[in-house]
């Protein structure tokens, strides 16, 4: 079970985790999914602790610091998905806007 936790930490964060000596087995990979909520809770607790410790800092600066630490902890895992969504959404929108614009001229 400790190995499954280490796999979850390695997948979802950039926290230093001792590397595994042998490749993970499919069963261990499956068990690691059970630790995903706990890893998310750990990340949230770290960010909340940082936010609480720095509560006197300007809110805009604090938001930027929390975002930077979140990206550093996770490697931007969720931001990549958000960027992909935004690219696809706005790309289609820009294409339809271009077609509309060219019909007016």
N, C-alpha and C positions, 0 to 999 in steps of 0.2 A: 504493500500500500504506500510506503514511503516513496518508492520508485514512481508510482503513478502520480503522486503529488509533485515530485521533481519534474516529471514530464509536463504536467499542467503549468507549472511555473516557467519552464523553458519555452513552452508554446505561447503563453499569453503575456509574458513579461520579458524584460531584459535584466531582471534581477540576477545577480551571480548565483548560479546553482552548480554544485559539483557535477561535472559531466559524467555521463553514464559510461561504464566500461564496455558494455555490450549493447548492441542495437535493441531497441524496445520490441517486445513481442506484441502481436495484435491484441491479446488480452489486456496487457498493460496499457496500451493506448486507449482501449475501451474504458478501463477503470479510471484513467486520468480525467475523463469527462465528468466524473462524479466530483472532482475537486475544482471544476471551473467556477461554480458560485463562490466557493471559499477564496479563490484567487481574486475574484472580483471584489469580494468583501475586503480583502487585504489591501488592494489598490485603493478602494474607496476610503478605508480607514487611514491610510497614509496621507491621502489628499485632504481628508477632513482634518486630520491632525495638523497638517501644514497650514491650512486655512485658519484654524483656530489659533495657532501660535502666532500668526501674522495678521490678526484681525485689525490692528491699528494702521496697517498699510493702506494707501489709497485703493479703493475698490477696483479701479481699472488695472492698476499695477498688480494687485493680488490675483485678479482673474487671469492675467497674462502669465503670472508665475505658476498658478495651479495648472493651466493648460500646458505650459512647457514641461512641468514635472510629469504630468499625465502622459504626454507624448514620449518623454524619455523613459518612463516606466514600461510603457506598452509598445514602444517602437512605432507609434502611430497606427496601430492595428485598426481601430475603428475609423480614424480619419481617412484612411485609404478608401474604405468603403463609401464614406460620405463624399469624398472627392470624385469617385467613379460615378456615383449617383448624380451629383451636380453636373458633371461633364455630359452624361447622357441626357439629362433633362434639359439643360440649357442649349445643348447642341441641336436638338430637335426644334426647340423654340427659335433659335437663331436662323435655322434653315427656313422655317415657315415665315419668319419675319422678312428674310431676304426675298422670298417669293412674293410676298405682299408688296414689298417696297418696289420690286421691279415691275409689277403690274401697274403701279400708279404712274410710272414714268413713260 
